[in-house]
Amino acid sequence: MTVVKFHLVSTLSPSGVQEALTDFSPTRATAWPTIDAEHFTVHDLGDTWAEVTEGTSSAWERARYAWTPGGDTVTITTLDSKLFGAGGGWVFRMTPEGDGTRVDVELTREPDTIKGKMLAALLPLAAPSSLRKSFAGPLQAE
């Protein structure tokens, strides 16, 4: 199992960060640079959860999002992934900081193929800076 942790600071409030993470409207593919419209499907949506497929042709993931309205955590469980298969996921924890929010991100991957294991081994080196950049726009982060 590979675990990558990093944080960023958003100018949004904790509830604003949660809204950005859990907005599954058609504008999601425009807001997030790692999602294209052709690889974005909302399979089911509730008040505190969603099951979606999102990503690109080279790296998509079907996942179940869970959150508590007004809460400080969004948990994403990977159900299937082109690169890594099922297992692992994301945890976003929001803490008020100054006029914004500190967002602590934890990414876990449990690859079951040789290719997935090789990619997972590279994640701790490459993922923090590239993921921080990809989240910066949608989360209005520095």
N, C-alpha and C positions, 0 to 999 in steps of 0.2 A: 504494500500500500504506500502511496506517495501522498504527502500532505504538504501543502504550500500555504503559508500565512503571510499576509501583508495588511496594511491599512492605508486609508486615505482620509482626507478631511474635506467634507462637502460643505458648500454654503447653504444647502437645504437643511430644514429642520429634520429631526428623526422621522416624523410622519411623512415629510416630503420625500425622504430617501425611500421609505417603505412604499409610498405611492409610485415612485419611479420604478422600483423593482417589481411591483405587482400590477403594473398597468399592461393589460393584455389586449388593448385596443389595436386596431389596424395600424396606428402610428408607431407601434413598438419597433417595427422593422426600420423605420426612419430614424428613430431616436437612438437605437443601439447599433454601433458599427459592425458588430459581429453577428448580426441577424439580417438575412435578406428575406424579402416577401415570399419567395418561392419555397423557403424552408421554415416558414412560421405557420403553425397550425395550433389552434386552441381546441383540444379534444374535449375538455370538460372544465367547468368553472363554477366554483362555489363562493360563498362569502369570505372564507378563510383559506381557500386552497385553489389550485389550478393544475391541470395536467396539460402540458404543451410540448410541442416539438419546435425547436428553434435552432438556428445556426446558419450554416452555409453548405454548399455542396461538398466541401472538403472536410467540414467539421460540424455535424449536427448532433443534437442531444434531445431525447425525450425525457422529460422530468416532471416530477410532482413538486410544486411549490406549496409551502404551508406557512401561515403567519397568523398572528393575533392582531386584530385592529387596534391601533394605538400601542402595540407592543414594540419591543426593541430588537426582534430577531426575525429574519426570513430564512427558512431552511428549504433547500432544493435537493431533492433526492433523485439521482440519475436512474432512470428506468431502462434506458438503452442509449447507446452512443456509437457513432460511426467509428471513433478512434479507440474508445476504452471499454465498450460494453456496459452492462449494468453494474451498479454499485458505486458507492462514493457519492459525491455531490458538492454542494456549496452551503456555507453558513455565513450570513451577513448579520453582524451585530452592530447596532447603532447606539452611540452614546453622545448626549449633548456635549458640545465643546465650543466655548466662546459663542459666536453668533451662528454657528453651524453644527455639524455632526461629525464625529469620528466614526468611520465605518471600518470595523475589523472584519476581514474576509478570510475564510478558511476554505480551501479547495482540497478535496480528497479524491483520489483516483485509485481504483482497484482493477487494473487491467488484467485481462485473461489471455491475451495473445502476445506473441513475441514482439510484434510491432508496437502494440500498446505499452508493453513493459519498457521498451526502448524510449518511446515518447515520454512516458511517465518519469523516467530517470532524468530527462532533460528539464522537466517542469520547474524544479527548485531553482535552476539557473536562469531560465528565460521568462518564466511566467510572471513573477512579481512586477517587473517594470512594464511588460507588455499589457498585462491585465489592468494595472493601475491606469495606463493610458486609455484603454478601451472603456473603462468605467468613468473616466474623468468628465466626458461630455454629458452623458445621461444623468450622472449624479452631481453635476456642477461642482466638481472637485478640483483641488489644486494639485 
